[in-house]
Amino acid sequence: MQLDGWIRAVGLAALLTLVAACEFESTSGTSGGNGSADASPSDWWKCPQRVGGTWTFGRAPYGCDVEEFGSAAVVRSNFDAYIFDDDEPQDSERIRYMGALYAFLADQAADYLRSRRADASDAEVAAWRRAVYATAHQESFWTHYREASASAGRLLTMLRGDNGHGHGLMQVDDRFHTNAIQSGIGWRLDENLSYALDIYYEAWQRAPRQWCVSSPNAWDERARSAYSAYNGGRGQICRWTDPNHTWARNDEGFYDKYVRQQWQFYASG
């Protein structure tokens, strides 16, 4: 994906300043809201220590020790390129990290859709990718693994949001997906994404049959509907049309990210 001419013209330094100014916001709600909340884990479950962060790409708060759920050695061996290093200069580290994660998400999103429907058109693959990028932005600011700074003990962490209940890049909620998180899908980047895409895809497929989606090729409407269901549960698929809903700000936040595509400021391909 090439950066637009106007973006190149303003220069990288000014661009980084612009994006940083736009990124400070909070995400909340019941992300990945399908499932059962039986035997819900407590706040900050299996997170005896945590490191802070900022609402910027790669550093959303908070980070908890990967080894509470999985293996730091496996992460370093298989996902090293997708670890944000807090001891590196943040502007350059963010560009490196976002470039690597962009390539990962682009490949994984396209492969997922084509594995489910080999006849998916190029237009649908492009729309699906954009929806996945926006969902990852809304849920986690593209944050999953982070190596805490030396002052924090160089702890290898995984993102935990919403009082520790949201796990990883796609913020799979342990109150609604307890068994899945206990089985380990939260800590591995690839499995976290795949599990979340199962939920998003189910809504993506249902969306054209809903009153709030005008046609199968109404990609913006499909993306918004799939996000509403992803965030709020199957029955909330048209939630985005209700500006007075309790969680309307989540739908508005998703659509803002979907339209502006701020990840392009850092990642291209």
C-alpha positions in Angstrom: 0.0 0.0 0.0 1.5 3.3 -1.0 1.3 6.5 1.1 -0.7 9.2 -0.6 1.3 12.1 -2.1 0.2 14.6 0.4 1.4 12.4 3.2 4.9 12.1 1.6 4.9 15.9 1.1 4.6 16.8 4.8 7.6 14.8 5.8 8.0 12.0 8.3 8.7 14.2 11.3 5.5 16.3 10.9 3.5 13.1 10.1 4.6 11.4 13.3 3.6 14.5 15.3 0.2 14.5 13.6 -0.5 10.9 14.3 0.6 11.0 17.9 -1.8 13.9 18.5 -4.7 11.8 17.1 -3.9 8.6 19.0 -4.7 9.3 22.6 -8.1 7.8 23.2 -9.5 4.9 25.2 -11.2 1.7 24.0 -13.6 -0.2 26.2 -16.6 -2.5 26.1 -17.1 -6.2 25.7 -14.7 -6.9 22.9 -15.2 -10.3 21.4 -18.6 -10.4 23.2 -19.8 -13.7 22.0 -19.7 -16.6 24.4 -20.4 -17.4 28.0 -19.3 -15.5 31.1 -19.5 -18.5 33.5 -16.8 -18.7 36.1 -15.5 -15.3 35.1 -11.9 -14.6 36.1 -11.3 -11.7 38.4 -9.8 -8.3 37.4 -6.1 -8.7 36.5 -6.3 -12.4 36.6 -2.8 -14.0 36.4 -1.1 -10.6 36.2 0.9 -10.2 39.4 2.8 -7.2 37.9 2.0 -5.0 35.0 3.6 -2.2 33.0 1.9 1.0 31.8 1.7 2.3 28.3 0.3 5.0 26.1 -2.6 5.1 23.6 -0.2 4.8 20.6 0.4 2.0 18.1 2.3 -0.8 19.8 2.2 0.5 23.3 -1.5 0.4 24.6 -1.8 -0.2 28.3 -1.2 -2.6 30.0 1.4 -5.2 29.7 1.4 -8.4 31.8 4.0 -11.2 31.9 3.6 -13.5 28.9 4.8 -16.5 31.0 1.7 -16.4 33.1 0.0 -18.0 30.1 2.7 -19.2 27.8 6.3 -19.3 26.9 8.6 -16.2 26.5 11.0 -18.5 24.6 8.4 -19.5 22.1 7.5 -15.8 21.6 11.1 -14.8 21.0 11.6 -17.8 18.6 8.4 -17.4 16.6 7.3 -13.8 16.9 10.4 -11.7 17.6 9.6 -9.2 14.8 6.3 -8.4 16.5 7.7 -7.4 19.9 7.7 -3.6 20.6 11.0 -2.8 22.4 10.5 -0.1 25.0 14.3 0.5 25.2 14.5 1.5 21.5 13.8 5.1 20.3 10.0 5.0 20.1 9.5 6.7 16.7 11.9 4.5 14.8 10.8 1.4 16.8 7.1 2.1 16.0 7.9 2.3 12.3 9.8 -1.0 12.4 7.1 -2.7 14.5 4.2 -1.5 12.4 5.8 -2.5 9.2 6.3 -6.0 10.4 2.9 -6.3 11.9 1.2 -4.8 8.9 2.7 -7.5 6.7 1.6 -10.2 9.2 -2.0 -8.9 9.3 -2.2 -8.5 5.6 -1.1 -12.1 4.9 -3.1 -13.6 7.8 -6.3 -11.7 7.0 -6.2 -12.6 3.3 -5.3 -16.2 3.9 -8.1 -16.6 6.5 -10.8 -15.3 4.1 -9.7 -17.3 1.2 -9.5 -20.4 3.4 -13.1 -20.0 4.3 -14.3 -18.9 0.8 -12.0 -19.7 -2.1 -14.2 -17.7 -4.4 -13.9 -14.4 -2.5 -13.3 -11.6 -4.9 -10.3 -9.3 -4.8 -12.6 -6.4 -3.8 -13.9 -8.4 -0.8 -10.4 -9.4 0.3 -9.4 -5.8 0.2 -12.5 -4.7 2.2 -12.0 -7.6 4.7 -8.4 -6.6 5.3 -9.3 -3.0 5.9 -11.9 -4.1 8.4 -9.4 -6.3 10.2 -6.9 -3.5 10.4 -9.5 -1.2 11.8 -10.7 -3.7 14.4 -7.1 -4.3 15.6 -6.7 -0.5 15.8 -9.9 0.0 17.8 -9.3 -3.0 20.1 -5.6 -2.6 20.9 -3.8 0.1 18.8 -2.1 -2.9 17.1 -0.5 -3.9 20.4 0.3 -7.5 21.4 3.8 -8.1 22.7 6.0 -5.5 24.4 9.4 -5.8 25.9 9.4 -3.6 29.0 12.2 -1.1 29.5 15.3 -1.9 31.6 13.7 0.2 34.4 10.8 -2.2 34.4 13.0 -5.3 34.4 12.9 -6.1 30.7 9.7 -8.1 31.2 8.3 -9.7 28.1 4.6 -8.7 28.2 1.3 -9.2 26.4 -1.4 -6.6 26.2 -4.1 -6.8 28.8 -6.9 -4.2 28.6 -10.2 -3.6 30.3 -9.0 -4.3 33.8 -7.0 -7.2 32.5 -10.0 -9.0 30.9 -9.0 -8.2 27.3 -6.2 -10.3 26.0 -3.8 -9.4 23.2 -4.1 -7.8 19.8 -7.8 -8.5 19.3 -8.8 -8.1 23.0 -10.4 -11.5 23.5 -12.3 -11.1 26.7 -11.7 -13.8 29.4 -15.2 -13.2 30.9 -16.9 -14.3 27.6 -14.2 -16.7 26.3 -12.9 -18.1 29.5 -12.2 -21.7 28.3 -10.4 -20.4 25.2 -8.2 -18.1 27.2 -7.4 -20.8 29.7 -6.5 -23.1 26.8 -3.9 -20.6 25.6 -5.3 -18.8 22.6 -4.7 -15.4 24.2 -1.0 -15.2 24.4 0.1 -16.5 20.9 -0.3 -13.8 18.4 -1.4 -16.1 15.5 -4.0 -17.9 17.6 -5.3 -14.7 19.2 -5.9 -13.3 15.7 -7.3 -16.5 14.2 -9.8 -17.0 17.1 -10.9 -13.4 16.8 -11.4 -13.7 13.1 -13.7 -16.6 13.6 -16.0 -14.3 15.5 -15.6 -11.4 13.1 -16.1 -13.6 10.1 -19.4 -15.1 11.4 -20.8 -11.6 11.6 -19.3 -10.6 8.3 -21.2 -13.5 6.6 -24.5 -12.7 8.4 -24.3 -8.9 7.7 -25.8 -8.9 4.2 -29.0 -10.5 5.5 -29.5 -7.7 8.1 -31.7 -4.7 7.6 -28.8 -2.3 8.2 -26.7 -3.6 5.3 -28.0 -2.6 1.9 -26.1 -5.1 -0.2 -23.3 -7.7 0.0 -21.0 -5.2 -1.7 -21.7 -2.5 0.9 -18.3 -3.0 2.4 -18.5 -0.1 4.9 -21.8 -1.4 6.2 -20.6 -4.9 6.4 -17.5 -3.9 8.3 -19.4 -1.8 10.8 -22.0 -4.5 11.4 -19.4 -7.1 11.9 -17.6 -4.9 14.4 -20.8 -4.2 16.3 -21.4 -7.9 16.7 -17.7 -8.6 17.5 -17.7 -6.0 20.2 -21.2 -6.4 21.6 -22.3 -9.9 20.7 -24.3 -11.6 17.9 -27.5 -9.7 18.6 -25.8 -6.3 18.4 -25.0 -6.6 14.7 -26.9 -3.4 13.8 -25.9 -1.5 16.9 -23.8 0.9 14.9 -27.0 2.5 13.6 -28.1 3.7 17.1 -26.2 6.8 18.2 -27.9 6.6 21.6 -26.7 3.1 22.4 -24.6 2.7 25.6 -21.6 1.6 23.5 -22.2 3.9 20.5 -18.7 5.4 21.1 -17.1 2.1 20.3 -18.9 1.9 16.9 -18.0 5.5 16.3 -14.4 4.9 17.2 -14.2 1.9 14.9 -15.6 3.8 12.0 -13.3 6.7 12.6 -10.3 4.4 12.4 -11.8 2.5 9.4 -12.1 5.8 7.5 -8.8 7.4 8.5 -6.6 4.3 8.3 -3.9 5.8 10.4 -1.8 2.7 10.3 -0.8 3.8 6.8 1.2 6.6 8.4 3.6 4.0 9.6 3.1 0.9 7.5 3.2 0.5 3.7 3.5 -2.3 1.3 
